[in-house]
Amino acid sequence: MNPRLHALITALPKAELHVHIEGTLEPELIFALARRNGLSLPYPDIDTLRAAYAFTDLQSFLDIYYAGAAVLRTAQDFEDMAWAYLQRAKADNVVHAEIFFDPQTHTVRGVPMATIFDGLARARRRARDELGLSTQLIMCFLRHLSEEEAFATLEDSLPHRAHFIGVGLDSGERGNPPEKFARVFARCRELGLRVVAHAGEEGPPAYIASALDLLKAERIDHGVRAIEDDALLARLAAQRTPLTVCPLSNVKLRVFDTMADHTLPRLLRAGLRATINSDDPAYFGGYINRNFIETFAALPELTCEDAITLARNSFDASFADDAQKTRWHAELDAVVARHPL
């Protein structure tokens, strides 16, 4: 990679809009939390656990992801996990993170909703006070579970409404179209919650259209299969609907065979408001700067201007207020001025 491009990418301020906090749980912390909570793991050591990260599809990843999350039991566990991610985000010049969390992954094990929110809130306060890092939480529903269970999770979360700004939809797409959750998302919108949804990763382009039409999603998480439908592509471009693309995840989960096959350049050239994010970085090989660097290294058609556009898109696609966005754009302009193209 051109050293000038590498330096620019690492220096750019960015917003991260697609990161699952449970997916930042590094093997070392998994073992540390297991010891603290007196839990046994199905892997004898860290190297054996890492070796299991040879995923063939989304479900093979989710099986290990949920097993890893089982070590999270106390508010301190959730704080430690989130704080570890936030420090890495700061090191990658992330200035704002909108973080997904999956309460159903934990409440099914008897972890109270209040425990989850307490731990995450403590980490977010530390990030604000010690790192100057802006954060928001987006609560996701697990789409392989029922809509009734999603409604129950929503009701359970409402005493903690001040701690999260929106809802999302994640887990396995196959056989779980967005329309399965149309009523619960309608209720979320009535409550004033922002709405995003995973669509068009393993699922077909039609799932993207359904997320827009039936869930009223304001952002599409992944969305890379939009490239298969010209009309949908044109619609996304015209509406300026953001896509939170996760390149290393897409390769690790075999959405694309190699990074060189990734369609991100085509999405940008089609005028889509694409962004780069890390998804589940502990499992997929890197945090946000690593996603940028490996993507640009494998796709030489991407330019310095594209890197700047992706960073700008991340601010514009965020749910931050206009004053914050203006400040971040000014920070971006200052960095670009110090890195002549």
Secondary structure by P-SEA (a helix, b strand, c coil): ccaaaaaaaaabbbbbccccccccccaaaaaaaaaaaccccccccaaaaaaacccccaaaaaaaaaaaacccccaaaaaaaaaaaaaaaaaacccccbbbbbccccccccccaaaaaaaaaaaaaaaaacccccbbbbbbccccccaaaaaaaaaaaccccccccccccccccccccccccaaaaaaaaaabbbbbbbccccccaaaaaaaacccccccccccccccccaaaaaaaaaacccccccaaaaaaacccccccccaaaaaaaaccbbbbbbcccccccccaaaaaaaaaaacccccaaaaaaaaaaaaaaccccaaaaaaaaaaaaaaaaaccc
